[in-house]
Structures are given as C-alpha cells and as structure tokens.
Amino acid sequence: MFKNCLLIMFSVTIGLFCLKTQFRNNDWSDELSLFSSAIKVNANNAKLYNNVGHHYERLKDFDTALQYFQKASELQTDDLGSQINIARTLINLGQHSRAERMLWKLKPKVKLSAINNRIIPNYLNLWINLANIIVKNETRLSEAENLYKELIGMRSDFVEAYINLGDILIRQSKLTEAVDVYRRGLSLAQTDRRADLYFNLGVVHSMLLKANADEMDSNRTENVLLIAEYFQNSTLFNSNHKESIVNLAILLQQYEPILRPFKKTLIRTMKSYSGADPELVYFNLALLLSDAGDN
C-alpha cells in the first residue's frame, strides 16, 4: 500500500512537472512571450522592458513601444540607451519638437560617456536622429552639418555620417566639399555602401559640370568620363542600383560619342535588371536600343 502511494505521488509530481514545462515552452514560443515571461519573474529589469519595446518598435506599434521604453527608463534612470530609445520613438510618432529637446539634453551625457568609457555604436545614432530632425528646416542646415562633423570627430569610420554630411553639403551648394566627404566615406565603406557612395559622387560631379559649364569646357570629356565611371562603378557593387543605371543612360544619350565604350555594358545591365520599379530602366533601355545597330 505504501509503495502504491509513493508511486501515485511520483506520477503526480512528474505530471505536474511536465505540465509546468509545457506552459513554459508555450511562454517561450516567441520573442515577446519570452521577454514577457521574464518580466513576470523579474519586474525590475530595465533591459527586459527595452527588449519588449524593441519588439513593438519592429512591429511599428510605436505607442506600445514608447510605454515599455519609458518603463525601462523609470527603472534605471541613468540608462542612456533607454532615453535614446524614447527619443527615437517620439520621432517615429511625429513628436519632433519633444524629441529634439530630449536629444539636446542627452547629447553631452552621451558624449561624456563615450570619452570616459567606450563608444557604444547605437548611442552615436543620437547625432543622426538629431540631425534628421534639424534638416527639415532649410535654415538650420549648418547646425546639422556641425553635428555630423562632431560625430565624425568621435568616430572617424562612421560611413553613414559621411554620406549624410555629403548630402547636407550639397543642399548648401558646397559641392567641392561634398566630393571630399564622399571620397573619405568611400575609402572606409564596406561593399554594401560603396554603390551609394559611387552614385553620390556621380551626382555631385554632374552638378559641378553643370554649375561650371563655361570654365570646364576644356576638360569636359575628362569630366563626363569621370561621372560615367562613378555611375558604372556603382552598378558593379549593386547591379540593380536603379538611380545609377538611369543616370548613366541619360548621360550616355547626352554624350554618346564620348561614352560609346560604356554602351554595351550598360545595355546588358539594363536587360538583366531585376530591382524594384523597372519602368524607368526599360524606358531608357528602349531609347538606347532605338539607335541603329543596337537592336
């Protein structure tokens, strides 16, 4: 009898353990459930609330994400990451003025942290987020320019900062300076960003060609070839870089005698294009093929 009772108790224990394990597995079946389950165990862990906030942020449920980021900040008031998360979410919610005030307040703290400890890559996005707000106002472009220069001074290999700074310089008609910035970015860029930087260099040199048409007549062939090389190099790193393909096609139509050596390669690239919105690519391809001997 005693043995039977022990056997029954053992069976019940095993059954309860299996049931508990099943519930736990259900809780951990996805990322949200995993972090939510962890919060039940440790409700004062700021990192867990940040993780849940990131989950909702990826779902573009920014209101819910904001609640979790704010809770994380309340639990750990000195956590700069939580506060940066809040500011970024405010931007996504369209609350730009509030986000800007918060970012300006955070900036010296983040910079001090970078100087005293180490630079946390995600923290550097503060400068990018702040600049993205400021550039919405054309009269404040110089402020955004200074922010990117400050950021590059802190992290000289931050390629995204070079790209954004170059764009702002172009908007201020500082074309020669933009060329230098893009070239510096290109020297540091990994493969995935080189296509964009080559394209940007092609664009800014096209603007220089147009702006200095009279002075550059003697060098026109050289400059047109340089622009074409930039656009072609862009397609070598990304064969579906639509902007480079289209701009090179337009340039070739304008300067066909100079750029004839680029034509066959460009046509092959256009025929094999598999990127988004191909209509403009095919339209320019038709124009190129309409020339005698190319169809």
N, C-alpha and C positions, 0 to 999 in steps of 0.2 A: 504493500500500500504506500509506504513511504517513498519507495522508488518510483511508483507511478506519479505521485505528487511532484517529485523532483523533475520527472520527465515532462509533465504538463507545464510546470513553471518555466523550464528551459525552453520549451516550444513557444510559449507566450512571449518570453524575452526576445527570442530570435525573431518572432513575427513582428514585434514592436520595433526592433532594430531595423528590419527590412523596410517596414512602413516609413520609419523616420528617414531612412536613406532614400526611399523613393520620393518623399516630399522634398528632400534636399536637392535631389537631382532635378526635380521639376523647377525648383527655385533657381538653379544654376543653368537652366536650359538656354538662356540667352544673357547677353551682357547686362541689360537693365535689371533682370531678376537677380543676377549675381551681386551687383553692387547694392541693390535694394535689400537683399538678404543680409549683406554685410553691415548695412546701416542699422538693421534691427539688433545686431549683436553689439555694434559699437557706434552709437548715435552721435558721438562727439568727434568723429574723424573727418576733418575738413576735406581730405583728399578724396574720400568716397563721394561726398556731395559734388565735388568738382567733376568726378568721373561721370556721375549721373547727368550733370549739366552738359558735359560734352556729348553725351549720348543724345539728349534732346536737341542740342545745337546741330548735330549732324542730320537730325530729322527736320530741321528748320522750325522747330517748335521753340521759338526764342523766348516767349513769355515764361514757359516752364523752365527752360534752361536758366533764365535770369534768377528765378526763385532759388534754384539749387546753388548757383554761384554766390548769391547773397548770403545764403545759409553758411556756406563754406567760409566766407569772409567774416561772418559773425563769430564762428567757432575759432578761427585763427586770424586775429585782426592784423597781424604783421605779415600775412602771406600775400606777397605782391602778385603772385600768379592768379589768385582768386580775384583780386581787384582788376587786373588786366582783363580777365575773362568777363567781368561785369561790364567794363568799358566797351569791349568788342561787341558784346551782346546788345548794348544800348545803341551802338552804330547800326547793327542789323535791324533793330526796331525803329530806326529812323530818328532816334533821340540824339542828334548830333551835338547840340549845344551842351547838353548834360555830359555826354561822353567826352567832349573836348575839355571841359573843366576838370573832369576826373583825371584825364591823361596828363594834363599840365601839372596837376598836383602830384601825380605818381612819378613823373619823369625824373626829378632829382633823386628820388629814393632808389629808382631802378639803376640810375647811373652810378650812384654811390655803391650800391650792391655789386655792380659789375667791376668797379675799381677795387673794392675791398676783398671780394671773393673771386668769382669767375663769371664770365659772361654766359648767361643761360639763353640759348638761341631764341626761344619763344618770347622772352622778355623784350628782345630787340624789335619785335613786331609793334611795340608801343609807338616807336618813331614812325613806322609805316602807317599805322592806323591814324595817328595824329595828323600826319601829312595828308593822308587821303581825305580827311575832313577839311583841312585848310584849303586844298587846291580847288575846292568847289567855289571858292571866291577868287576871281582872277586878280584882285588887288592884293592878295596875300601870297602870291606865288614865291616871292623872295623868302618868306618865312618857311615854306615847305622846302625850298632849296637848302636853306641853312640846316634844317632838321636832317636832311639826307647827308649833307656834308659832315654833320656831327656824328651820325650813325656810321658812316664810312671810317671816320676817325677812330671809332671804337672797335669796329670790325671791318678791316680792310678787304676781306674776301667775301663780303656780303653782296653777291651778284645782283640780287633783286634791287638793292639800294642804287646801284649804278644804273640799272635800267630805268627806274622811276625818276632818278635825278636827271638823266638824259632827256626824258620826256618833258620834265618841267623846264629845263633849259630851252628846249625847242619852243615851248609855249611863250617863253620870254624873248624869242628870236636870238638866243645866244647859241648860234649854230656851231661855230667852231669849237666852243667849249663842250657842246654836246658830243661832237665827234670824239674828242679826247676821253670823255667819260665812258662812252660806249666801247672804245678800244680797250680801256682799262678793264672794263667788265668782261669783254671778250677774252682777255688774257687769263681770266680767272674762272671762266664759265665751264661747267660740265656740258656734256653733249646735249642734254635736253634743253638748254637755254641758248646754245650757240646759234640756232636757227633764228630766234627772235632778235638777237643782237646783230647778226649779219643783215637782217631785214631793216632794222632801225638805222644801221649805218648807210644802207642804200637809200633810205628815205631822206636822211639829213643831208647826204651828198647831193641828192636830187634837188633839194631846197636850195642848197648853196649854188648849184649850177644855174638855177632859175634866178636867184637873187643877184648873182654876179655875172649875168649873161654877157655883158659888154667886155668886162675885164678878162673873162675866161675864154674868149674866142680862140686864142692861140692854143689853148690846152683842152679844147672841147672834146676832141677824140679821146684823149687820155682820161678825162673825167667821166665821159659816157661809158667807156670800157670799165672803169673802176666801179661805177654804180652797178653795171650789169654783173660784174664778178661778185659783188656783195649779194645781190639777189640770187644768183646761181648757187653760191656757197650756202645760202640759207636752205635751198631745196636739197642740197647734198646731205644736210643734217636732218631735214624733215621734208620728204618728197611730197607731202600733202600740205605744205605751207602755202595756203591759197593766196595770201597777200603778196608773197614774193613772186609766185608764178604769174599772177595777173600783172603786177607792176613790171616785171621783166618783159612780158608780152607786149604791153603798151609801149615800153621803152624801145623794144625792137621794131615796132611799127613806125616809131618816130625817127629812128636812126638805123634803118635797115642796112644800108651799105656798111656802116661801121660794125654792126653787131651780127652780121650774117653768120659768123662762125658759131654763134650761140643758138642758132635757129633749130637745127635738127635735134639737139639735146633737149631743148625746151619743148618741142613738139612731142617727143617721146614721154617727157614728164607729164605733160598735159593729158595725153592719151591714157596714161596709167593712173591718173588722179582718182583717188578713192575717198577723199575727205568730204566734209560737210558742204552743203550748198554749192554744187558743182556748176551751176548755170553760167556764172561769170567766167569760169575757166573755159567751158566749152564754147562760149560766145567768142572769146578771144582766140581760141584754137581755130574756130571756123574762119576768122579773119586772116590768120596766118596761112591756113591751108588754101585760102582763096587765091593766093599768089600762084602764078603759073609754075608748074613743075613740082608743086608740093603736095598734090593730091593724087 
